[in-house]
Amino acid sequence: MSQIKITALYERLSHDDELQGESNSISNQKQLLEEFAKKKGFSYIRHFTDDGISGTRFDRPGFTAMLEQIEEGNVEVVCIKDMSRLGRDYLKVGMYMETMRKMGVRLIAVNDGVDSFSGEDDFTPFRNIMNEWYARDTSKKIKSTFQAKGQAGKHVMSSPPYGYLKSPENKENWIVDEEAAVIVRRIFRMTMEGFGPYQIAKCLSDEKIDMPAWHQAKLGLGLHQHKKFSNPYNWSSSTICNILKKHEYLGHTVNFKTRKHFKDKKSHYVSQDQWLIFENTHEPIIDQETFDNVQRIRSKVRRYPDGWGEANPLTGLMYCADCGGKMYVHRVNNGKRIPQYVCANYTKSPHKVFCQSPHRIKAEDVMKLVSEMIRAVMKHANMDKEVFAKELQKELTQKQEVNFTMQKKQVVAYEKRMEELEILIAQIYEDNVLGKMPNKRYETLSKQYEVELEKISCELEEYKSIQRKYEKGNNSIKQFLALIERYENFEELSTVMLNEFVEKIVVHERTPKGSINATQKIDVYFNLIGQYIPPEMEEIQEPTKEELELMQKKEERRARLHQNYLKRKASGQQKKYEERTREKVKARLDIMKEAERAKDREHGVYYIVSEKEISCRRGK
């Protein structure tokens, strides 16, 4: 018994086609194709329809369903109104026509007079190209409309970002959505408090706060108005990150952040230097100072909570003085919960290659020093704010002039080197074409020059950005004085205050290295003003003769004990001692750890998990 094959009638309508009138409507296409099929005597008719979908896309549901039937050998004839219904990409349309030919499917375009049963039509490829040109031309017209609108400072986004609504009086204007704005401010505040995106997202999800897509859908905004949400409180880290970097919350209109080819389904983000920003076009939700601090905090380091559910506030501010690498806090628990910072490059493999020493320092000592410095700066500023401002201005101007002069010379050197690289790249290309340079050698040199060129371009842009900032000038001293007034009578150094005051902390190695009694230099760089040491902290009190003698005795004893340890280790006595006392030491540490965990359980941080639960989780 032979298989019964169907006659596929395919209809497609895009939003652009709707502008041409009723002739292209789905109902008109269906009527036309049914009448044609009836006239030709085609039976077993089945419609495949795509309504409101562009012909530049080929992931259309109706079209995909028809293709599946063709590939399964269930289709005898495909009828369409014209070739543009099949698609507006001449390469892909040609590919699908070839697929139909191989499967023995007859293709008929009624209005274009195309019938593969009568043989190939030489004009069909040109017709397909013209259909693509139509899509390209339409895309250009739409793009030019958006370009004109965007360059005039108007919003080109289809809907406002989370935190804003369209004004009822004028849809071109944005007004603050107070319900969402509270959450936006909270997200920025939590970032200033040291929380990472994952922690913030988890907190908002646990409190069952509507996620942005669901909140906007309830208001009839956004791209997800008809989406069914299985969990409307499911905040994600990526959502938090996107909110934290939106310049729109400063009250600015930001246009042309994405770019899209007329054949692509999705838009692609472009670099920030290609954005068009219009400042102060609507009411801000976040102030500039908070926004800048958050960008600085997030650009430096990721903050991971340690084994105790905490993220140390100093993470992201600590740097090694010798290698310039970031310093991270230890997350070990030996019974004593004392966080210490160590240079990340020191711990990298191979050991001691990237940095010769750990620069180890207790977080508690750093916090104490920073707190003392801030109090000293406040005390000095409050004595006479005008004198303090002039003193800062003089010091800041000297630093800027020196840095600006050096950067200006560096910019000239970089620009000269870029010109040299362009000449070198052109020269080796010419040598390769003329056969004077082997392909392998050309590829190596070309890659080397391109890498150097890209690196110089990035550094040059950074230097030019600093120059623009210097030439434009800023109100940094006034902002710093306002910061001092805000925290004038602080009792404890909070994470927010730390991030507002401190830009970075540079840690030097101890002298002598490794000694617990030695002094350790720490450089504190403040936001807005850079490194500044108040007069009362400039002079370091020299230790007395008695103190030096005591320190020397401690160092001698430490060295002597270390030599004894090495001797015991060489003789094997140390190993026997460790084996003999291992259980006792472990029991003592377990008691200390349990005491710390008991404190955690009181605060709901640490939870006991049974062995059965652990095995189940591992099985998953």
C-alpha positions as CSV (number, residue, x, y, z in Angstrom):
1,M,0.0,0.0,0.0
2,S,1.5,3.3,-1.1
3,Q,1.9,6.2,1.4
4,I,-0.5,9.1,1.2
5,K,1.3,12.4,0.8
6,I,0.0,15.8,1.7
7,T,-0.1,19.1,-0.1
8,A,1.6,21.7,2.1
9,L,0.2,25.3,1.8
10,Y,2.6,27.6,3.6
11,E,1.7,31.2,4.6
12,R,3.9,33.8,6.3
13,L,3.3,37.3,7.4
14,S,5.8,39.8,9.0
15,H,5.1,43.1,10.6
16,D,6.5,44.9,7.6
17,D,4.2,43.0,5.3
18,E,1.2,44.2,7.3
19,L,2.0,47.8,6.1
20,Q,1.3,46.8,2.5
21,G,-2.4,46.1,3.1
22,E,-4.8,43.2,3.2
23,S,-3.3,41.5,0.1
24,N,-0.5,39.9,2.2
25,S,-2.7,38.9,5.2
26,I,-2.8,35.3,6.4
27,S,-6.5,34.9,5.5
28,N,-5.8,36.2,1.9
29,Q,-2.9,33.9,1.4
30,K,-4.9,30.9,2.7
31,Q,-7.8,31.7,0.3
32,L,-5.5,32.1,-2.6
33,L,-3.6,28.9,-2.0
34,E,-6.8,26.8,-1.4
35,E,-8.4,28.0,-4.6
36,F,-5.2,27.3,-6.5
37,A,-4.9,23.8,-5.0
38,K,-8.6,23.1,-5.8
39,K,-8.1,24.2,-9.3
40,K,-5.0,22.0,-9.8
41,G,-6.7,19.0,-8.2
42,F,-4.3,18.7,-5.2
43,S,-5.7,16.7,-2.3
44,Y,-4.9,16.1,1.3
45,I,-4.3,19.8,1.9
46,R,-2.6,21.0,5.2
47,H,-1.8,24.5,6.2
48,F,1.6,25.6,7.8
49,T,1.5,29.2,9.0
50,D,3.8,31.7,10.6
51,D,2.1,35.0,11.6
52,G,4.2,38.1,12.5
53,I,7.6,36.5,11.9
54,S,10.3,38.0,9.6
55,G,11.5,36.2,6.5
56,T,15.1,36.7,7.5
57,R,14.6,34.1,10.2
58,F,14.3,30.4,9.5
59,D,13.5,29.1,13.0
60,R,9.9,29.8,12.3
61,P,7.6,27.2,13.9
62,G,5.3,26.6,10.9
63,F,8.3,26.5,8.5
64,T,10.2,24.1,10.8
65,A,7.1,21.8,11.1
66,M,6.7,21.7,7.3
67,L,10.4,20.9,6.8
68,E,10.1,17.9,9.2
69,Q,7.3,16.6,7.1
70,I,9.3,17.0,4.0
71,E,12.3,15.2,5.4
72,E,10.1,12.3,6.5
73,G,8.9,12.0,3.0
74,N,5.2,13.0,3.7
75,V,4.9,15.9,1.4
76,E,4.3,15.9,-2.4
77,V,3.7,19.6,-3.2
78,V,4.5,22.8,-1.4
79,C,2.5,25.9,-2.5
80,I,3.3,29.5,-1.5
81,K,2.0,32.9,-2.6
82,D,5.4,34.1,-3.8
83,M,9.0,33.3,-3.2
84,S,9.4,35.9,-0.5
85,R,7.0,33.9,1.7
86,L,9.7,31.1,1.9
87,G,12.3,33.6,3.1
88,R,14.4,36.7,2.4
89,D,17.9,35.2,2.6
90,Y,18.7,34.0,-0.9
91,L,21.4,31.6,0.2
92,K,19.2,29.7,2.7
93,V,16.2,29.8,0.3
94,G,18.4,28.2,-2.4
95,M,19.5,25.6,0.1
96,Y,15.9,24.7,1.1
97,M,14.8,24.6,-2.6
98,E,17.6,22.1,-3.2
99,T,16.4,20.0,-0.2
100,M,12.9,19.9,-1.7
101,R,14.3,18.9,-5.1
102,K,16.3,16.0,-3.6
103,M,13.2,14.8,-1.7
104,G,11.1,14.9,-4.9
105,V,8.8,17.7,-3.6
106,R,7.2,20.0,-6.1
107,L,7.5,23.7,-5.2
108,I,5.0,26.2,-6.6
109,A,5.0,30.0,-6.1
110,V,1.6,31.1,-7.4
111,N,2.1,34.8,-8.1
112,D,5.7,34.5,-9.3
113,G,4.9,31.7,-11.8
114,V,7.5,29.3,-10.3
115,D,6.8,25.6,-10.6
116,S,9.7,23.1,-10.2
117,F,7.6,20.5,-12.0
118,S,8.0,22.5,-15.2
119,G,11.8,22.7,-14.8
120,E,14.1,25.2,-13.3
121,D,13.4,28.9,-13.6
122,D,16.6,30.9,-14.4
123,F,15.1,34.1,-13.0
124,T,14.3,32.5,-9.5
125,P,17.8,33.1,-8.0
126,F,17.6,36.8,-9.0
127,R,14.1,37.0,-7.5
128,N,15.4,35.5,-4.3
129,I,18.2,38.1,-4.2
130,M,15.7,40.9,-4.8
131,N,13.6,39.6,-1.8
132,E,16.7,39.8,0.4
133,W,17.4,43.3,-0.9
134,Y,13.9,44.3,0.1
135,A,14.6,43.0,3.7
136,R,18.0,44.8,3.8
137,D,16.5,48.1,2.5
138,T,13.7,47.9,5.1
139,S,16.3,47.3,7.8
140,K,18.2,50.3,6.7
141,K,15.1,52.5,6.8
142,I,14.2,51.3,10.3
143,K,17.8,51.7,11.5
144,S,18.1,55.3,10.1
145,T,14.9,56.2,12.0
146,F,16.3,54.9,15.3
147,Q,19.6,56.6,14.6
148,A,17.9,59.9,14.1
149,K,15.9,59.4,17.3
150,G,18.8,58.2,19.3
151,Q,21.1,61.1,18.2
152,A,18.5,63.6,19.2
153,G,18.8,62.3,22.8
154,K,15.5,60.4,22.8
155,H,15.1,56.9,24.4
156,V,15.4,54.1,21.8
157,M,14.7,51.3,24.3
158,S,11.3,49.7,23.8
159,S,10.6,49.9,27.5
160,P,12.4,51.6,30.5
161,P,14.8,49.7,32.6
162,Y,13.7,48.2,36.0
163,G,13.2,51.2,38.3
164,Y,11.6,53.5,35.7
165,L,8.2,53.9,34.1
166,K,7.0,55.8,31.0
167,S,5.3,59.1,32.0
168,P,1.5,59.0,31.4
169,E,1.7,62.6,30.0
170,N,4.6,62.0,27.6
171,K,5.7,58.4,26.7
172,E,9.1,59.8,25.7
173,N,9.8,60.7,29.3
174,W,10.8,58.4,32.2
175,I,9.6,58.7,35.7
176,V,10.8,56.8,38.8
177,D,9.0,53.6,39.8
178,E,9.3,54.0,43.5
179,E,8.5,50.4,44.3
180,A,11.4,49.2,42.1
181,A,13.7,52.1,42.8
182,V,13.8,51.0,46.5
183,I,15.2,47.6,45.4
184,V,17.7,49.2,43.0
185,R,19.0,51.4,45.8
186,R,19.2,48.4,48.1
187,I,21.2,46.4,45.6
188,F,23.8,49.2,45.3
189,R,23.8,49.6,49.1
190,M,24.4,45.9,49.7
191,T,27.3,46.0,47.2
192,M,28.8,48.8,49.1
193,E,28.4,46.6,52.3
194,G,30.6,43.9,50.7
195,F,27.9,41.5,49.4
196,G,28.4,39.8,46.0
197,P,25.8,39.4,43.3
198,Y,25.0,35.8,44.3
199,Q,24.4,36.8,47.9
200,I,22.2,39.7,46.9
201,A,20.2,37.6,44.5
202,K,19.7,34.9,47.2
203,C,18.6,37.5,49.7
204,L,16.0,39.0,47.4
205,S,14.7,35.6,46.4
206,D,14.4,34.4,50.0
207,E,12.4,37.6,50.8
208,K,10.1,36.8,47.8
209,I,10.7,40.1,46.0
210,D,9.4,40.2,42.4
211,M,12.2,39.9,40.0
212,P,12.4,42.6,37.3
213,A,10.8,40.7,34.4
214,W,7.8,39.7,36.5
215,H,7.5,43.2,38.1
216,Q,7.5,44.8,34.6
217,A,5.1,42.2,33.2
218,K,2.6,43.0,35.9
219,L,2.7,46.6,34.8
220,G,2.3,45.8,31.2
221,L,6.0,46.6,30.3
222,G,9.0,44.7,29.0
223,L,9.5,41.8,26.7
224,H,8.0,39.1,28.9
225,Q,4.4,40.3,29.3
226,H,3.0,37.0,28.0
227,K,5.5,34.7,29.6
228,K,4.5,32.2,32.2
229,F,6.8,32.5,35.3
230,S,7.3,29.3,37.2
231,N,9.1,31.2,40.0
232,P,8.5,35.0,39.9
233,Y,11.0,35.5,42.7
234,N,14.0,33.8,41.1
235,W,16.6,36.5,41.1
236,S,19.9,35.6,39.4
237,S,23.5,36.9,39.7
238,S,23.4,38.1,36.1
239,T,20.4,40.3,36.8
240,I,22.1,41.9,39.8
241,C,25.3,42.5,37.7
242,N,23.2,44.1,34.9
243,I,21.5,46.5,37.3
244,L,24.8,47.5,38.9
245,K,26.3,48.7,35.6
246,K,23.4,50.6,34.2
247,H,24.2,54.3,33.6
248,E,20.5,55.0,33.3
249,Y,20.2,55.0,37.1
250,L,22.4,58.2,37.1
251,G,19.6,60.0,35.1
252,H,21.4,59.6,31.8
253,T,20.0,58.4,28.4
254,V,22.3,55.7,27.0
255,N,21.7,54.9,23.3
256,F,23.3,52.4,20.8
257,K,24.5,49.9,23.5
258,T,23.7,47.1,21.1
259,R,23.9,46.4,17.4
260,K,22.0,43.9,15.2
261,H,22.4,42.7,11.6
262,F,19.1,42.4,9.7
263,K,19.6,38.7,9.4
264,D,20.3,38.1,13.1
265,K,17.7,37.1,15.7
266,K,19.6,38.6,18.7
267,S,21.3,41.9,19.3
268,H,25.0,42.1,20.2
269,Y,26.5,44.4,22.8
270,V,29.2,46.9,21.6
271,S,32.0,48.5,23.5
272,Q,31.3,51.4,25.8
273,D,33.2,53.9,23.6
274,Q,30.5,53.5,20.9
275,W,27.7,54.4,23.2
276,L,25.9,57.8,22.9
277,I,25.2,59.2,26.4
278,F,23.0,62.2,27.1
279,E,23.3,63.3,30.7
280,N,20.6,64.4,33.1
281,T,17.6,63.6,31.0
282,H,15.5,62.1,33.8
283,E,15.4,61.8,37.6
284,P,18.4,59.7,38.9
285,I,17.9,56.8,41.3
286,I,21.6,56.5,42.3
287,D,24.1,59.3,42.9
288,Q,27.4,59.5,41.0
289,E,29.6,58.9,44.0
290,T,27.8,55.6,44.9
291,F,27.8,54.5,41.3
292,D,31.5,55.2,40.9
293,N,32.4,53.4,44.1
294,V,30.4,50.3,43.1
295,Q,32.1,50.2,39.7
296,R,35.5,50.5,41.4
297,I,34.6,47.8,44.0
298,R,33.3,45.3,41.3
299,S,36.2,45.9,38.9
300,K,38.9,44.9,41.4
301,V,38.1,41.4,42.7
302,R,35.3,38.9,43.2
303,R,34.0,38.5,46.7
304,Y,33.4,35.0,47.9
305,P,32.0,34.2,51.3
306,D,34.3,32.1,53.4
307,G,33.5,28.9,55.3
308,W,31.8,31.0,58.0
309,G,29.3,32.7,55.6
310,E,31.2,36.0,55.7
311,A,33.0,38.1,53.1
312,N,35.9,40.1,54.6
313,P,35.4,43.8,54.0
314,L,39.1,44.3,53.0
315,T,38.9,41.9,50.1
316,G,39.4,43.9,46.9
317,L,41.3,46.7,48.6
318,M,44.5,44.8,49.6
319,Y,47.6,44.8,47.2
320,C,51.1,43.5,47.4
321,A,53.8,46.3,47.4
322,D,56.4,44.2,45.6
323,C,54.5,42.5,42.7
324,G,51.3,44.6,42.7
325,G,49.2,41.4,42.9
326,K,45.9,41.2,44.8
327,M,45.9,39.9,48.4
328,Y,43.3,37.3,49.5
329,V,42.1,36.3,53.0
330,H,42.8,32.8,54.3
331,R,39.7,30.7,54.8
332,V,41.3,28.1,57.1
333,N,39.9,27.1,60.4
334,N,42.5,25.8,62.9
335,G,40.4,26.5,65.9
336,K,41.3,30.2,65.9
337,R,39.3,32.4,63.7
338,I,41.9,35.0,62.7
339,P,41.6,36.1,59.1
340,Q,45.0,36.9,57.4
341,Y,45.8,38.3,54.0
342,V,48.4,36.8,51.8
343,C,49.7,37.8,48.3
344,A,47.9,35.7,45.7
345,N,51.0,35.6,43.4
346,Y,53.1,34.1,46.2
347,T,50.8,31.0,46.4
348,K,50.8,30.5,42.6
349,S,52.6,27.6,41.1
350,P,55.6,27.5,40.7
351,H,56.0,28.6,44.3
352,K,57.9,32.0,45.0
353,V,58.3,32.7,41.3
354,F,55.7,35.5,40.8
355,C,56.3,36.9,44.3
356,Q,59.1,36.1,46.7
357,S,57.3,36.5,50.0
358,P,53.7,36.2,51.3
359,H,53.4,39.7,52.8
360,R,51.2,38.1,55.4
361,I,49.2,40.5,57.6
362,K,46.2,40.2,60.0
363,A,43.0,41.7,58.7
364,E,42.3,43.0,62.3
365,D,45.6,45.0,62.3
366,V,44.8,46.6,58.9
367,M,41.3,47.6,60.0
368,K,42.7,49.1,63.1
369,L,45.3,51.1,61.2
370,V,42.8,52.4,58.6
371,S,40.3,53.4,61.4
372,E,43.1,55.3,63.2
373,M,44.1,57.1,59.9
374,I,40.6,58.1,59.1
375,R,40.1,59.5,62.6
376,A,43.5,61.4,62.3
377,V,42.4,62.9,58.9
378,M,39.1,64.0,60.3
379,K,40.8,65.5,63.4
380,H,43.3,67.4,61.2
381,A,40.5,68.6,58.8
382,N,38.2,69.8,61.6
383,M,41.0,72.0,63.0
384,D,40.8,74.3,60.0
385,K,39.0,73.1,56.9
386,E,40.2,75.9,54.7
387,V,43.8,75.2,55.5
388,F,43.3,71.5,55.1
389,A,41.6,72.1,51.7
390,K,44.5,74.3,50.5
391,E,47.0,71.7,51.7
392,L,45.3,68.9,49.9
393,Q,44.9,71.0,46.7
394,K,48.6,71.8,46.7
395,E,49.6,68.2,47.2
396,L,47.0,66.9,44.7
397,T,48.1,69.4,42.1
398,Q,51.8,68.5,42.4
399,K,50.9,64.8,42.0
400,Q,48.6,65.4,39.1
401,E,51.2,67.6,37.3
402,V,53.9,65.0,37.7
403,N,51.6,62.1,36.6
404,F,50.1,64.2,33.8
405,T,53.6,65.1,32.4
406,M,54.7,61.4,32.5
407,Q,51.4,60.3,30.9
408,K,51.8,62.9,28.2
409,K,55.2,61.6,27.3
410,Q,53.9,58.0,27.4
411,V,51.1,58.9,25.0
412,V,53.5,60.4,22.5
413,A,55.7,57.2,22.8
414,Y,52.7,54.9,22.3
415,E,51.4,56.8,19.3
416,K,54.9,56.6,17.7
417,R,55.1,52.9,18.4
418,M,51.6,52.3,16.9
419,E,52.7,54.0,13.7
420,E,55.9,51.8,13.6
421,L,53.8,48.7,14.1
422,E,51.4,49.6,11.2
423,I,54.5,50.1,8.9
424,L,56.0,46.8,10.1
425,I,52.7,44.9,9.5
426,A,52.4,46.3,6.0
427,Q,56.1,45.5,5.3
428,I,55.9,41.8,6.4
429,Y,52.7,41.4,4.5
430,E,54.4,42.7,1.3
431,D,57.4,40.4,1.9
432,N,55.1,37.4,2.4
433,V,53.2,38.2,-0.8
434,L,56.4,38.6,-2.8
435,G,57.8,35.3,-1.4
436,K,60.6,37.0,0.6
437,M,59.2,35.7,3.9
438,P,57.9,32.1,4.7
439,N,54.2,31.8,5.7
440,K,55.1,30.4,9.1
441,R,57.5,33.3,9.9
442,Y,54.9,35.8,8.7
443,E,52.1,34.3,10.8
444,T,54.4,34.4,13.9
445,L,55.4,38.0,13.4
446,S,52.0,39.1,12.4
447,K,50.4,37.7,15.6
448,Q,53.2,39.2,17.7
449,Y,52.7,42.7,16.2
450,E,48.9,42.4,16.5
451,V,49.0,41.5,20.2
452,E,51.4,44.4,20.9
453,L,49.2,46.8,18.9
454,E,46.1,45.8,20.8
455,K,47.9,46.1,24.1
456,I,49.2,49.6,23.3
457,S,45.7,50.7,22.0
458,C,44.1,49.7,25.3
459,E,46.8,51.5,27.4
460,L,46.7,54.5,25.2
461,E,42.9,54.8,25.6
462,E,43.3,54.5,29.4
463,Y,46.0,57.3,29.5
464,K,43.8,59.5,27.3
465,S,40.9,58.9,29.7
466,I,43.1,60.0,32.6
467,Q,44.2,63.1,30.7
468,R,40.6,64.1,29.9
469,K,39.7,63.7,33.5
470,Y,42.7,65.9,34.5
471,E,42.0,68.6,31.9
472,K,38.3,68.7,32.8
473,G,39.1,68.9,36.5
474,N,37.0,67.6,39.3
475,N,35.6,68.5,42.7
476,S,37.4,65.8,44.6
477,I,38.5,67.8,47.6
478,K,35.0,69.2,48.2
479,Q,33.6,65.7,47.9
480,F,36.1,64.3,50.4
481,L,35.3,67.1,52.9
482,A,31.6,66.2,52.5
483,L,32.5,62.6,53.2
484,I,34.3,63.6,56.4
485,E,31.3,65.6,57.5
486,R,29.0,62.6,56.9
487,Y,31.0,60.3,59.2
488,E,32.3,62.9,61.6
489,N,31.3,61.1,64.8
490,F,31.7,57.5,63.6
491,E,32.2,54.8,66.3
492,E,33.1,51.8,64.2
493,L,34.5,51.4,60.7
494,S,31.7,49.8,58.7
495,T,32.1,48.1,55.3
496,V,30.3,50.9,53.5
497,M,32.4,53.6,55.1
498,L,35.6,51.6,54.3
499,N,34.7,51.4,50.6
500,E,33.7,55.1,50.5
501,F,37.0,56.3,52.1
502,V,39.6,53.8,50.8
503,E,40.7,53.2,47.2
504,K,43.4,50.6,48.0
505,I,45.8,49.4,50.7
506,V,49.4,48.5,49.7
507,V,51.2,46.0,52.1
508,H,55.0,45.8,52.3
509,E,56.9,42.8,53.6
510,R,58.1,42.8,57.2
511,T,61.7,43.8,58.1
512,P,63.2,41.3,58.9
513,K,61.1,39.1,56.7
514,G,58.9,36.6,58.5
515,S,59.5,38.0,61.9
516,I,56.3,38.4,64.0
517,N,57.9,41.2,66.1
518,A,59.1,43.3,63.1
519,T,57.4,46.4,61.8
520,Q,55.4,46.3,58.6
521,K,54.7,49.3,56.4
522,I,51.2,49.8,55.0
523,D,50.3,52.5,52.4
524,V,46.6,53.7,52.5
525,Y,45.3,55.4,49.4
526,F,42.1,57.4,49.9
527,N,39.3,57.8,47.3
528,L,39.3,61.3,45.6
529,I,42.6,62.4,47.1
530,G,45.0,59.5,46.8
531,Q,47.7,58.7,49.4
532,Y,47.7,61.1,52.3
533,I,49.3,60.8,55.7
534,P,48.0,63.2,58.4
535,P,50.8,65.2,60.2
536,E,50.4,63.4,63.5
537,M,51.0,60.0,61.9
538,E,54.0,61.0,59.7
539,E,56.6,60.6,62.3
540,I,57.0,57.0,63.5
541,Q,58.2,56.8,67.0
542,E,61.6,55.0,67.1
543,P,61.8,52.1,69.6
544,T,63.8,52.7,72.7
545,K,67.1,50.9,73.5
546,E,65.4,48.6,75.9
547,E,62.7,47.7,73.3
548,L,65.3,47.0,70.6
549,E,67.2,44.7,73.0
550,L,64.0,42.9,73.9
551,M,63.2,42.5,70.2
552,Q,66.7,41.2,69.5
553,K,66.4,38.6,72.2
554,K,63.1,37.4,70.9
555,E,64.6,37.0,67.4
556,E,67.6,35.2,68.7
557,R,65.3,32.8,70.7
558,R,63.2,32.3,67.6
559,A,66.2,31.5,65.5
560,R,67.5,29.1,68.1
561,L,64.2,27.2,68.4
562,H,64.1,26.9,64.6
563,Q,67.5,25.4,64.5
564,N,66.5,22.9,67.2
565,Y,63.4,22.0,65.1
566,L,65.6,21.4,62.0
567,K,67.9,19.1,64.0
568,R,64.9,17.1,65.4
569,K,63.5,16.8,61.9
570,A,66.7,15.5,60.5
571,S,67.1,12.9,63.2
572,G,63.5,11.7,63.0
573,Q,62.6,12.8,66.5
574,Q,60.2,15.4,65.3
575,K,58.2,12.9,63.3
576,K,57.9,10.6,66.3
577,Y,56.8,13.5,68.5
578,E,54.1,14.5,66.0
579,E,52.8,10.9,65.7
580,R,52.7,10.6,69.5
581,T,50.8,13.9,70.1
582,R,48.6,13.9,66.9
583,E,45.5,12.6,68.6
584,K,45.9,15.0,71.5
585,V,46.4,18.0,69.2
586,K,43.4,16.9,67.0
587,A,41.2,16.6,70.1
588,R,42.2,20.1,71.3
589,L,41.6,21.6,67.8
590,D,38.2,19.9,67.5
591,I,37.1,21.4,70.8
592,M,38.1,24.9,69.7
593,K,36.4,24.4,66.3
594,E,33.2,23.2,67.9
595,A,33.1,26.2,70.2
596,E,33.3,28.5,67.1
597,R,30.6,26.4,65.3
598,A,28.3,26.7,68.3
599,K,28.5,30.5,67.9
600,D,27.7,30.1,64.2
601,R,24.7,27.9,64.9
602,E,23.3,30.5,67.2
603,H,23.3,33.0,64.3
604,G,22.0,30.4,61.8
605,V,25.2,30.4,59.7
606,Y,26.4,26.8,60.2
607,Y,24.2,23.8,59.9
608,I,24.8,20.2,60.9
609,V,24.3,17.8,58.1
610,S,24.0,14.0,58.7
611,E,26.2,11.5,57.0
612,K,23.1,10.2,55.2
613,E,22.3,13.6,53.8
614,I,25.9,14.1,52.7
615,S,25.9,10.7,50.8
616,C,22.6,11.6,49.1
617,R,24.0,14.9,47.9
618,R,27.2,13.3,46.6
619,G,25.1,10.7,44.8
620,K,23.3,13.5,42.9
